[in-house]
């Protein structure tokens, strides 16, 4: 890949990363809303399913419109990783702002309440996970907003690397098939 091709790849990945970050913010807002209404939780799961298809669609658009229909596996994989990286940075910033200024312990309180329901308590007792759950909740209480944001960024980069392989393998194209019209 030449320097201009790399610059082009990064430019398109930034744009699509910004679009993906909007989708991730919608996912996160729906997840938070899911504590009060199950329909929001269902909506957040739907968004989670759509994310790989959204990235694949944006990669196909980049391949077909800007690369004349040809893209190698490595270039496609690099594109997907960069899209998730740029989306992760923007999402981490949004998440850090949310936890620093808007959450005020709401998410942790909601998770604690969910773990204290009779059904959850019975399940936790059945699997002998009481100590692990208390330790996890204590760990979440001690995390700063920047810690949560950096964990999300790391997770999204890892997801980009892992999801990038099948997406790149499916979307790569080494040559354009020419149809003969006679």
DRENSEZA-136067 format. One record per residue: chain; x, y, z of N, C-alpha, C in turn; residue in three letters. Coordinates in pm, whole numbers. Example, Ala and Ser with C-alpha at 12.3 -4.5 7.8 and 13.67 -1.06 7.14 Angstrom:
<recs>
REC   mol      n_X      n_Y      n_Z     ca_X     ca_Y     ca_Z      c_X      c_Y      c_Z   type
REC     A     1319     -569      780     1230     -450      780     1320     -330      780    ala
REC     A     1285     -225      708     1367     -106      714     1290        3      787    ser
</recs>
This chain:
<recs>
REC   mol      n_X      n_Y      n_Z     ca_X     ca_Y     ca_Z      c_X      c_Y      c_Z   type
REC     A       85     -116        0        0        0        0       90      124        0    unk
REC     A       62      213      -91      141      335     -100       94      437        4    unk
REC     A      173      542       22      139      645      120        5      712       89    unk
REC     A      -23      750      -37     -154      810      -65     -270      712      -40    unk
REC     A     -248      583      -68     -353      484      -41     -379      471      108    unk
REC     A     -273      477      188     -287      469      334     -360      592      387    unk
REC     A     -327      708      333     -396      831      374     -544      823      340    unk
REC     A     -575      771      221     -715      754      180     -786      655      273    unk
REC     A     -720      545      305     -777      445      394     -810      505      530    unk
REC     A     -716      580      587     -740      642      717     -851      746      711    unk
REC     A     -858      821      604     -962      924      592    -1102      861      590    unk
REC     A    -1119      757      511    -1249      690      506    -1279      618      637    unk
REC     A    -1177      561      699    -1197      493      827    -1239      593      935    unk
REC     A    -1186      714      931    -1227      816     1028    -1374      851     1013    unk
REC     A    -1416      871      889    -1556      906      865    -1648      793      910    unk
REC     A    -1615      670      871    -1699      557      909    -1688      527     1058    unk
REC     A    -1573      556     1117    -1559      543     1261    -1650      641     1335    unk
REC     A    -1662      762     1283    -1753      860     1344    -1897      812     1333    unk
REC     A    -1934      756     1218    -2069      703     1202    -2093      585     1296    unk
REC     A    -1994      498     1308    -2007      384     1399    -2017      431     1543    unk
REC     A    -1946      536     1579    -1954      586     1717    -2094      636     1749    unk
REC     A    -2164      693     1652    -2304      734     1674    -2388      610     1705    unk
REC     A    -2366      504     1631    -2437      379     1655    -2404      323     1793    unk
REC     A    -2278      333     1834    -2237      284     1966    -2297      367     2078    unk
REC     A    -2306      497     2059    -2369      583     2159    -2517      549     2172    unk
REC     A    -2583      523     2059    -2723      478     2064    -2736      346     2138    unk
REC     A    -2642      256     2112    -2641      127     2182    -2628      149     2333    unk
REC     A    -2534      232     2373    -2509      256     2515    -2630      325     2581    unk
REC     A    -2687      424     2513    -2803      493     2568    -2921      395     2583    unk
REC     A    -2937      307     2487    -3044      207     2496    -3017      107     2607    unk
REC     A    -2891       72     2626    -2855      -18     2735    -2890       45     2869    unk
REC     A    -2854      171     2887    -2885      242     3011    -3037      254     3027    unk
REC     A    -3106      285     2919    -3252      293     2923    -3317      159     2951    unk
REC     A    -3248       51     2920    -3300      -83     2944    -3319     -115     3091    unk
REC     A    -3257      -38     3180    -3278      -60     3323    -3419      -20     3365    unk
REC     A    -3480       72     3291    -3615      117     3326    -3722       59     3236    unk
REC     A    -3687       27     3112    -3786      -27     3018    -3722     -137     2934    unk
REC     A    -3778     -256     2934    -3719     -367     2860    -3710     -344     2709    unk
REC     A    -3794     -259     2655    -3790     -234     2510    -3659     -169     2470    unk
REC     A    -3604      -85     2557    -3474      -24     2528    -3362     -128     2529    unk
REC     A    -3372     -222     2622    -3273     -331     2625    -3278     -415     2499    unk
REC     A    -3399     -440     2451    -3416     -514     2325    -3360     -435     2208    unk
REC     A    -3382     -304     2210    -3329     -217     2105    -3176     -218     2107    unk
REC     A    -3116     -218     2226    -2970     -220     2235    -2915     -352     2181    unk
REC     A    -2982     -463     2206    -2937     -590     2150    -2947     -590     1998    unk
REC     A    -3052     -529     1947    -3066     -517     1801    -2953     -437     1739    unk
REC     A    -2915     -329     1805    -2804     -247     1755    -2675     -328     1759    unk
REC     A    -2654     -405     1865    -2533     -487     1875    -2523     -587     1759    unk
REC     A    -2636     -639     1718    -2636     -734     1605    -2609     -663     1473    unk
REC     A    -2655     -540     1460    -2642     -465     1336    -2499     -415     1312    unk
REC     A    -2422     -394     1417    -2290     -330     1406    -2198     -398     1303    unk
REC     A    -2178     -531     1305    -2088     -590     1205    -2139     -571     1062    unk
REC     A    -2270     -576     1044    -2327     -557      910    -2312     -413      863    unk
REC     A    -2322     -319      956    -2300     -179      924    -2157     -157      876    unk
REC     A    -2061     -213      950    -1920     -198      913    -1893     -264      778    unk
REC     A    -1950     -381      755    -1931     -450      627    -1991     -369      512    unk
REC     A    -2105     -308      537    -2168     -225      432    -2083     -103      399    unk
REC     A    -2027      -40      503    -1941       76      479    -1811       35      408    unk
REC     A    -1759      -83      440    -1641     -134      371    -1672     -161      224    unk
REC     A    -1789     -219      198    -1828     -246       60    -1842     -115      -18    unk
REC     A    -1899      -14       45    -1911      116      -22    -1774      174      -54    unk
REC     A    -1682      166       42    -1544      214       20    -1479      137      -93    unk
REC     A    -1495        5      -92    -1435      -80     -196    -1492      -49     -334    unk
REC     A    -1624      -43     -344    -1687      -29     -475    -1680      111     -533    unk
REC     A    -1695      212     -449    -1699      349     -501    -1562      415     -511    unk
REC     A    -1473      382     -420    -1346      453     -416    -1226      370     -460    unk
REC     A    -1239      240     -457    -1128      153     -497    -1161       74     -624    unk
REC     A    -1263      116     -693    -1305       55     -819    -1332      -94     -805    unk
REC     A    -1383     -135     -689    -1427     -272     -669    -1320     -371     -629    unk
REC     A    -1199     -326     -604    -1090     -419     -571    -1030     -380     -435    unk
REC     A    -1020     -479     -345     -956     -457     -216     -898     -590     -167    unk
REC     A     -778     -583     -113     -713     -704      -61     -764     -734       80    unk
REC     A     -737     -854      125     -778     -894      260     -713     -804      365    unk
REC     A     -582     -782      353     -512     -703      454     -559     -557      457    unk
REC     A     -586     -503      341     -634     -364      336     -774     -355      396    unk
REC     A     -859     -452      366     -994     -453      423     -988     -472      574    unk
REC     A     -899     -561      620     -885     -585      763     -834     -460      834    unk
REC     A     -735     -394      774     -683     -269      832     -793     -164      840    unk
REC     A     -875     -158      738     -986      -62      735    -1082      -87      851    unk
REC     A    -1121     -212      871    -1215     -246      978    -1154     -215     1115    unk
REC     A    -1027     -250     1133     -961     -221     1261     -957      -71     1286    unk
REC     A     -923        7     1185     -919      152     1201    -1057      211     1228    unk
REC     A    -1160      157     1163    -1297      205     1188    -1332      183     1335    unk
REC     A    -1305       64     1387    -1334       37     1527    -1246      121     1620    unk
REC     A    -1122      146     1581    -1033      229     1662    -1086      372     1672    unk
REC     A    -1119      433     1559    -1169      569     1561    -1305      578     1631    unk
REC     A    -1391      480     1607    -1520      477     1676    -1498      460     1826    unk
REC     A    -1402      377     1862    -1373      354     2003    -1326      479     2074    unk
REC     A    -1244      558     2008    -1197      683     2069    -1314      778     2095    unk
REC     A    -1398      796     1994    -1513      886     2012    -1611      832     2115    unk
REC     A    -1634      701     2113    -1725      641     2210    -1668      650     2352    unk
REC     A    -1539      631     2367    -1476      641     2498    -1489      783     2553    unk
REC     A    -1475      882     2468    -1492     1021     2511    -1636     1044     2557    unk
REC     A    -1733      996     2478    -1874     1011     2515    -1905      939     2645    unk
REC     A    -1850      819     2660    -1876      741     2781    -1811      806     2903    unk
REC     A    -1692      859     2886    -1625      928     2997    -1706     1049     3041    unk
REC     A    -1756     1125     2947    -1840     1241     2980    -1967     1197     3052    unk
REC     A    -2029     1089     3003    -2151     1039     3068    -2125     1000     3213    unk
REC     A    -2022      919     3236    -1996      872     3372    -1945      983     3463    unk
REC     A    -1875     1080     3409    -1822     1188     3492    -1930     1289     3531    unk
REC     A    -2024     1316     3441    -2117     1427     3465    -2264     1389     3473    unk
REC     A    -2306     1277     3419    -2448     1248     3412    -2493     1125     3492    unk
REC     A    -2409     1026     3507    -2452      899     3566    -2480      909     3715    unk
REC     A    -2391      969     3792    -2406      983     3937    -2439      851     4006    unk
REC     A    -2382      741     3960    -2402      611     4022    -2526      537     3978    unk
REC     A    -2598      589     3879    -2724      527     3835    -2702      385     3783    unk
REC     A    -2603      367     3698    -2582      235     3637    -2544      132     3744    unk
REC     A    -2455      167     3833    -2414       75     3938    -2531       43     4031    unk
REC     A    -2609      143     4063    -2726      122     4148    -2827       30     4079    unk
REC     A    -2847       50     3949    -2940      -35     3875    -2891     -179     3868    unk
REC     A    -2761     -197     3847    -2705     -333     3845    -2718     -399     3982    unk
REC     A    -2693     -322     4089    -2706     -375     4224    -2850     -417     4252    unk
REC     A    -2945     -334     4212    -3086     -367     4230    -3123     -493     4151    unk
REC     A    -3070     -505     4029    -3099     -624     3948    -3040     -750     4013    unk
REC     A    -2925     -737     4075    -2862     -853     4141    -2932     -889     4272    unk
REC     A    -3010     -797     4328    -3079     -823     4454    -3222     -872     4436    unk
REC     A    -3266     -892     4314    -3399     -948     4292    -3399    -1094     4338    unk
REC     A    -3514    -1147     4376    -3518    -1286     4424    -3465    -1388     4321    unk
REC     A    -3496    -1365     4195    -3450    -1457     4091    -3298    -1456     4079    unk
REC     A    -3240    -1335     4077    -3096    -1322     4063    -3025    -1375     4187    unk
REC     A    -3080    -1348     4304    -3018    -1397     4426    -3018    -1549     4431    unk
REC     A    -3128    -1610     4387    -3135    -1757     4384    -3032    -1814     4286    unk
REC     A    -3020    -1751     4169    -2924    -1800     4070    -2781    -1783     4120    unk
REC     A    -2751    -1669     4181    -2617    -1645     4233    -2583    -1747     4343    unk
REC     A    -2681    -1775     4430    -2659    -1874     4536    -2642    -2014     4479    unk
REC     A    -2720    -2046     4376    -2713    -2180     4315    -2575    -2205     4254    unk
REC     A    -2515    -2105     4196    -2383    -2121     4133    -2268    -2079     4224    unk
REC     A    -2298    -2050     4351    -2195    -2008     4448    -2112    -1891     4397    unk
REC     A    -2179    -1789     4346    -2110    -1674     4288    -2128    -1548     4371    unk
REC     A    -2174    -1560     4494    -2199    -1443     4578    -2075    -1359     4600    unk
REC     A    -1964    -1426     4635    -1840    -1351     4659    -1790    -1284     4531    unk
REC     A    -1799    -1356     4420    -1753    -1300     4293    -1838    -1179     4252    unk
REC     A    -1970    -1187     4274    -2057    -1075     4239    -2028     -953     4327    unk
REC     A    -2010     -978     4458    -1978     -866     4548    -1844     -802     4512    unk
REC     A    -1747     -886     4477    -1616     -834     4436    -1626     -753     4307    unk
REC     A    -1706     -801     4212    -1725     -729     4085    -1792     -594     4108    unk
REC     A    -1895     -592     4191    -1963     -466     4221    -1869     -369     4294    unk
REC     A    -1790     -421     4385    -1692     -336     4455    -1589     -279     4357    unk
REC     A    -1543     -363     4265    -1447     -318     4165    -1508     -209     4076    unk
REC     A    -1634     -226     4037    -1701     -125     3955    -1717        7     4030    unk
REC     A    -1739       -1     4162    -1751      121     4241    -1620      199     4245    unk
REC     A    -1509      127     4240    -1379      194     4252    -1327      247     4118    unk
REC     A    -1393      215     4008    -1346      260     3877    -1382      406     3852    unk
REC     A    -1286      479     3796    -1309      617     3756    -1370      618     3615    unk
REC     A    -1432      726     3573    -1488      733     3438    -1385      706     3329    unk
REC     A    -1262      753     3348    -1159      731     3247    -1123      583     3239    unk
REC     A    -1128      512     3353    -1100      368     3353    -1205      292     3271    unk
REC     A    -1330      329     3291    -1439      265     3217    -1424      294     3068    unk
REC     A    -1393      418     3035    -1376      457     2895    -1259      384     2830    unk
REC     A    -1148      371     2900    -1032      300     2844    -1061      151     2828    unk
REC     A    -1138       93     2920    -1179      -47     2904    -1266      -64     2779    unk
REC     A    -1356       30     2757    -1441       24     2637    -1358       38     2511    unk
REC     A    -1261      129     2513    -1174      148     2397    -1097       20     2367    unk
REC     A    -1039      -40     2469     -965     -165     2451    -1055     -275     2397    unk
REC     A    -1175     -283     2451    -1271     -384     2406    -1308     -363     2259    unk
REC     A    -1333     -239     2221    -1371     -212     2082    -1257     -238     1985    unk
REC     A    -1134     -208     2023    -1020     -239     1936    -1008     -391     1919    unk
REC     A    -1025     -464     2029    -1020     -610     2022    -1132     -665     1934    unk
REC     A    -1250     -611     1949    -1363     -653     1866    -1333     -622     1719    unk
REC     A    -1273     -507     1692    -1237     -471     1555    -1138     -569     1495    unk
REC     A    -1040     -612     1574     -942     -708     1523    -1009     -842     1494    unk
REC     A    -1092     -888     1587    -1156    -1019     1572    -1263    -1017     1463    unk
REC     A    -1352     -919     1467    -1458     -911     1365    -1403     -872     1229    unk
REC     A    -1289     -805     1229    -1230     -761     1103    -1190     -875     1013    unk
REC     A    -1147     -986     1071    -1104    -1099      988    -1216    -1156      903    unk
REC     A    -1331    -1196      962    -1436    -1249      875    -1496    -1143      781    unk
REC     A    -1507    -1020      829    -1560     -915      743    -1467     -893      624    unk
REC     A    -1337     -884      650    -1239     -862      543    -1235     -982      448    unk
REC     A    -1243    -1102      503    -1241    -1221      417    -1363    -1224      326    unk
REC     A    -1476    -1183      378    -1599    -1184      299    -1601    -1071      196    unk
REC     A    -1543     -956      229    -1554     -838      142    -1435     -820       47    unk
REC     A    -1330     -899       63    -1214     -881      -26    -1252     -916     -170    unk
REC     A    -1186     -851     -261    -1207     -881     -403    -1077     -848     -474    unk
REC     A    -1022     -947     -542     -893     -929     -608     -907     -879     -751    unk
REC     A    -1022     -903     -811    -1045     -857     -947    -1194     -836     -967    unk
REC     A    -1224     -761    -1070    -1364     -733    -1103    -1411     -834    -1205    unk
REC     A    -1525     -894    -1177    -1582     -987    -1273    -1655     -908    -1381    unk
REC     A    -1618     -934    -1505    -1679     -863    -1616    -1784     -957    -1677    unk
REC     A    -1904     -906    -1689    -2013     -985    -1748    -2018     -957    -1897    unk
REC     A    -2023    -1062    -1975    -2035    -1046    -2119    -2180    -1034    -2156    unk
REC     A    -2211     -927    -2224    -2348     -905    -2270    -2348     -921    -2422    unk
REC     A    -2413    -1023    -2466    -2416    -1049    -2610    -2555    -1046    -2664    unk
</recs>
